[in-house]
Structures are given as C-alpha cells and as structure tokens.
Amino acid sequence: MPNYRQPSRWITTVLCACLVAAAPGAAAPQTRPGPATPAASSAAVKVPDPTAVVMIVNRDSNDIAFMDIETKEIVGRTFLGNNVNPHMVMMSPDGRYVVTGGTNSNTAYIIDSRTLQVVKKIPVGFAPEHLAFTPDGRYYYQGNPGADSVTVIDMASLKVIKTIEGLVEPLNITFTPDGAKAYVSNYGAHWIGVIDVSRHELLKKIQLGKVPATARLDPARSLAKVKGGSNATPSLDGRTLYVADGDLGIVSVIDTREDKVIKEIRVGRDPWRVYMGHDGKYAISVNNGDETISIIDTQKNDVAATLEAGPDLTGVNFAAGKAFVISQSSGSIYVYNMRTLRNAGRIKIGGPNNQIETATTDAADRTLYLASSTDHSVYIIDAQTEAVERVQNVGLYPWGTHVMDSKDNYCH
Amino acid sequence: MRTTHRIMPTALLVCCAAACGVYSTTAHGAEAADSRKALLKRIELLEKRLAEMQQALSDLKGRAAPAAPPARAAAEPPAAAAAAPGSVAEKLGEIDDRLTAVETNSVLSEPKTIVKEVTVYVDDKGNQYDVPTPGATPTLTYQRERVFRRQTISEEIEAALASAGREGISLGLSNVTSFQTAHQTRGTKTQADGHVFGFSAVDITLQASSAARNTTFFADLVGAGGSPPDREIPAINLLNSQTARLSDNQLSLREAWVNTLFYDKRLSLSLGRLDLTNYVDNNTVANDEATQFINDALVNNPLLGLTSNGLGVVGIYDPKIGLNAKLGVQQSKDDATSLSTSRYVLGELEYLARPFSLPEGHYRLWGRQDNSTGESKNAYGLSVDQKILPAVTLFGRYGRGFVGAVEGRMRFNSVGVGFQAPLTFHPQDTWGLGVASTKIVSGPNVDSERVSEGFYNFRLTRSVALSVLLQYLNRRASDENYLLPGVRMQVEF
C-alpha cells in the first residue's frame, strides 16, 4: 500500500519508475531474475502459430532457431548468451512460452513463443539438461543432473518455487496424465524417484532391479561409473512405465497405481532408454552395448524381437508404421517395419563422418526433423517415402528439435 | 538474491533522481546518499571480483590480461566515477560487457577447429561457389571450420582419448583354458579311459582403423598348447574345438586382413589371410567354443570342410533389410603350390524371419566348392536358430557333401537349445543342450558318431567366464562310448 502521509515520496517514486521504464535500454533489466514481466509489446510477432514451427536447439551458437514447417525457412532465432549451451527445448502446453535450460549457464530461459524474446532468465541448479511440463502447464520441472536436483518453476509467476533435492543425476522427468505424480529417472543410480506434484516432494524411491552378486568380482567396473535409468517411458494410458537400466541390462515395468516394479524384461546390453510406439502396442529399447534394439510387446511385457542396429543409438521416432532408430556416430537411421517387426533398411544422412543427434516427428506422424550436429543442418525425412531433404545453416551444432504436440519429443 | 532485490529498486530511484535533479532536494536525501554508497560499494566489489577472474584467466592462459577492462575502471575510484549523472548505469553496462568478455574468453580449451569435407562448385575461370551455379562443376574439397564451445578440461581429455583410441591400434587379449577327462562307458577299454586332458590357447588381436576411410586392419595371433582328448580318442569331430586349424605349441597367425566398406557401408570386402567359416553359419547359440559348446560338431558344420586358413577375399552385401549375402574364396591348403590348386569357394544367404509371430530367427543356406583334393567337390548346408521365447532359442544344422579331410561323402545334422536369463543363475549366464550326428557314407573312412553335449557358462565378470561341460560320445564304428566332463575358463581383456 502507498503511504498517503508522505505524498511527495509516493509521487516521486511513480514518476521515477515511469522515467526508468521509458528510458532507452530499459528492456535489459527484464532479462534479469525478478518478477515476471510481459514480453515487450512492441516486439514484432515472428511466430503467429506455435504449432507451425520446428524449434532447433543450437548448442554451440547458443540459440534456439525457429523453422517454419511449410516454407522450411528459419523465421526467427533467440540468442541466449555466450557459452550458454542450451540442451533441450520445449513448448509450454498452452503454446505461450518456449523454455530451455542452459547447461553451461545454470539458467532456465523463458522465451515468448510469438515474439521470440527472452522474457525471463531463471537461475537453476548446476548443468541443467532435460525438462518437462506438468500436463496442465502450470509447472516447469528443470532437471539439473550436475546438482542432483530438479528445479520447479511456477509458469504463472515465472519464479522458482522449489528445488527438489536428493536425486542422483536426474536425467528425465515424466508426469502421470493427471499430473499428480512425476517420475524422475536417475542415471547415477538404479532407482526411480516418485514426486508428489502437489507438494513437489520426493515421495518414494522405486528400485529398478538388483545388482547381481557377481558385480563384486569386478570392482573396477562396478565402481567406475553407474549407468542407471535414463527415462521413465509411459504407456499410452499412463498406467505403466518402462525404464531401461544400462548396467543391469533390463527394462523394469512399473505399475503407476502401486508404484512398484511388476516385471523385469531382459533386453540387450547397456540399454539407453525405451521409446513408446504411437499405437502403444510396442516399445523399443535401444541397446548400445550390443548395438541392437529390443522390441517390447506391451501387452505381454516381453521382448517380441531383438534386431541388429548400429553404434551409439540416441533416439527412436515412429511414423508411417515404421520405427526410425538414430545411430549418432554412424550418421545413419536404421528403419524397422513395426508390423512385421523386421529390419527395413538404413538411411545414410549427410556426408562421411557426419554425426546426427535426435529427431522429432510432426504431429501428423508423417515427417521427421533430424538434428545433424556436425554439418549444422536439420534433415527433413518423409516417413513414407524415406526421401531426405537438408536444411543447411540452422545454427551451430544443432543438438535436438521440438515440435509442439509431437509424440516424439525427447532429448539425449 | 534477496539483498539484490532490496537494493535494486532504490538504486533505480537514485539513478532517476540523479537524472531528474529532484530527489536530492527532498527530506530523504541522506537515505538516498546511503543507498548510493551501498550501490557503489557493491559495484566496487563486483569490479574487484571481475578483475580477479580476469587475472586468473590470464595466468591460466600464460599471457597478458585481456584488454577488455578499460584502464579508467581501475584508475578511477568507483565513487568518483559514479559522481556524474548517469554514470552508475554506464558503470553497470561496462561491468556487464566485461563479464560477457570473461564468459566468452574463459574457454578452458581453444576454440575447436574441425576440418570437413565439402562440395563446392568451380567454373571455368576457377571461381568457387558454395551453391550450384550454372557453368560450375561440383568439386570435392576440405575446409576448416571453427566451433566455439566452452569445454571443460575433462571433456577435452575424454575427446582426446577417444580420438587417440580411434586412430591408434587397439589390442585385445584373451585366454581360454580347458580341462576334460574321459570315462569310457562302453567298448573295449582304451588308453583314454580315466585320463585327464588340458588345452590352453591365447589370442592376441590387433585392430587399426585409420588406414583409409571406412577401412580397418585386423590380425589374430594364436599361441596354443596342451593335450586335448582328440590325441587319444579318434572322433570324427574334434572333442575340443579350440584346436581347430591350429598347430600345437606354436604361435600362429590365424587371420590378418584388411576390411573396407562401400556403398554407404552396404558392401563389405575383406582381403588377406582369412577363415571363411567365421563369416557363415553364424549360429547365435552354438558358434563359440570359448563360451558355448566345445565339441566341434556343435560349433560349426563339419561339412564346411575347411582344413586351414589362407589367403582369400570375402564380400558381404547387407542392405539392412533382414537379408544378406556373402561370398568368399580362399586358399585351403598351406602347402599348396598355387592358388589354383587349393581354391575354396563359400557362399551363404541369410534371412531374418519371424514365423508364426515368434521372435526373430535366422535362416541360412550355404554352399561350398573345394578343389584341394585334385577335383572340385561340393557340399551344402542349412543353419537355423529360432527364438521361441525371449530366453529360449532352438537351433539346428544340416549338411551333406564331400569332405576332403575324410576323403568321402558325409551327412550331418544337429539340433539343440540355448537358454539365457531369466532361466539362469545370473543375468549374463547362458547354457545349452545339443546333439549332433555325423556319418561318413563313402570312401575309405566310413564311420559315424553321435555327440550329446550340455554346458553352463557362468559369466563371473565382464572379463571372466567359467563353464562346466559334459559331453557324451557314441562312436558307432568302434562301438565305444565316452563320457567327457570338463571345465573351461575364459579370460579376456
């Protein structure tokens, strides 16, 4: 409340505040931590429809590029700052904001999805990488694997309301469809954290599987590095989660009503994570230890087929009845027919020694947008014909892509 | 952060008031002066920290401090610098710039430089274009590209080690030692009854991959020695497959070849000293004498009939559609006077199928021709492994044809089953059961035998495996039966 007993001070305050707001360069403080401020109303609208663009995270040029799906042209670019190294980008469910975490700046960036202006920079934990929104879009969970924490940001006030501690290299966050619980996968341990979203508190730890007793015979390996769970992948109805554990070579099936493991499925060596098919019948575990994929029948919760793939598998996209499995270091996409569950060829992307990262599928399940880091391009792949089109110079070292409402929005 | 939030609104007021020239005349002038002092003190502290960071960076890089901070900042006291209207905002802007400069330059590694293969377009006059241009022809070239990314020292070290690993020669070392005993259960007692046998082999593999694009070099040196049961039991198939095509107590060059890939890695060609049987009949549960069955009849099809490794070439066409083809030719006798007189040709078609909605299965058809006996002799065979459950795989082999080593026609078949987790004690363990029947139906060595074998392979660590083995040999011609229990230890690095 203003102090009416000192009118001259109140008037001076308002006057000065107005002058500050009108002064040149006044927009600069908006990027600092503080109360949420609306995007500069004078800024031009660059993206009228948030569903009409592909967002591209450019790790080394430290920006998010926005590519028009129709024209395949970059219509805008949000520079985040030097040495930010953004990792993953995501649109809020209401399409109002685009968010990303800067791994080297320990900051979350909130971008107005229409003007592409940064409206808020929010300090988070060390080395933020992957993130997720609650289904209602109210909260933005930013995982900080370097800090073993998850930062909870209220999207109404654009403020940090809580930091959930006690995790171990939290890599990905999955919400139940009703938004009541979140599951945080810990790559540095063999358990999944269950978060009560109403209180933003770690409720429970679910063990993914037992470490074999023979692990003690090989302490050099067992004590060197843990490759635990990287992601909890939900079934379409959200009642089941599939979590691959790299060290244990299993996919643990978790019942989300009881929050317990109901089955352990043995897959290939060193599985990275599980990707759910769009019809929910099959899920795919990519196994980097033996360069295979395990196709999991989600009705039987058993491996239906184990098929040859390539090295350094970083992602799977589903479209046109096929699975497209990305092999990072070979610059190839391995294709599988999801009706016959058989190999269906391989698509070589770019020139020799090209490295590719991850892709997103459009909402219609027809087209893939693949980030290709070492040639600074995005490759557009027609899932039906497997025709490939290159969009060059999207930014330096594109690390991932994102399309609003896509079923294949993931990172690595 | 709370302190900052308390100060900043006041600071903005100070700034505006200074600009307007009104605030200093109010009754709160003393409070404003205090706030300004606090603000200036804070700026001073920030500048000090910044200067320390810049000094540390310049020390780290071993060169002079960056020129970014103007001399004025250090020489002029903050309070004096901020005395003029608007200078506080300038000071903040300056600190912001310096901080950005520090952020930008605080690269623990130099900016990365990568060289890339690019296609450019060159016209008749030698002008080069980045995009297709009328009159210009596409030309392959290489150019440097700079990537700016702040990398930590650990990332740099990791990248350097990975690069060294890719470009260097990787060395592999493994040892397999087995002990077997023979217990004769039928027939006239022989020398072997009750004897203990042992055999040990050391493999040294070398692999280098920087010879040329998509090209690798591989060599396998083997030193083996001991007394396998085959010394005293004259079976058709080796009772210890470790000894196959090896000389005892000698260091042998088993393989040495160069492999290169063509057509987007769909076609693979290997040239050098080869063992063609490594490329065909690759049964998933019965193809490795070090960790699976040890009897040679359950490792490879004896109808393949290769007696020694030799110079050869093999091509594999694999379009990654679940169907691939292999064709190779090699020298099949070490003492051959020419390649023409010891030509061993082997081809195979392999198909991946999921019959009756079962998990995957591999179906292979192979054929070979061998002229090492003076005339061209053929054989063909089938090899199948089919998962019926995720943890259970059935396998079978069939073959018939002429085998030079026994100087006669042969018929062979085998069936078995392999198991893996969860039907094991530990997750990485495997075990299996198999039977094989071999008949020499023509020539001077007509004979037949049946072998049954079971094994359990304990995967103790990533590098160490221990197997228990049990074979039962039924020699039809001599009417002798043997039970051969054994243990086998595999260590690899």
Interface residues (C-beta under 8 A of the other chain):
Chain A: S8 R9 T12 T13 L15 C16 A17 L19 V20 G25 P33 G34 R59 D60 G81 N82 N83 N85 N104 P123 P212 A213 T214 L217 D218 R221 L248 G249 I250 E264 I265 R266 D302 V303 A304 A305 T306 L307 E308 S330 S332 Y334 V335 T340 L341 R342 N343 A344 G345 R346 K348 G351 P352 N353 T374 D375 L396 Y397
Chain B: M1 H5 M8 L12 L13 C15 C16 A17 A19 C20 V22 Y23 T26 H28 A89 G93 T100 E103 T104 S106 V107 I114 K116 E117 V147 F148 R149 R150 R213 N214 D264 K265 R266 P319 K320 I321 G322 L352 A353 R354 P359 E360 K387 P390 A391 Q420 A421 P422 H426 P427 Q428 R459 L460 T461 R462 S463 V464
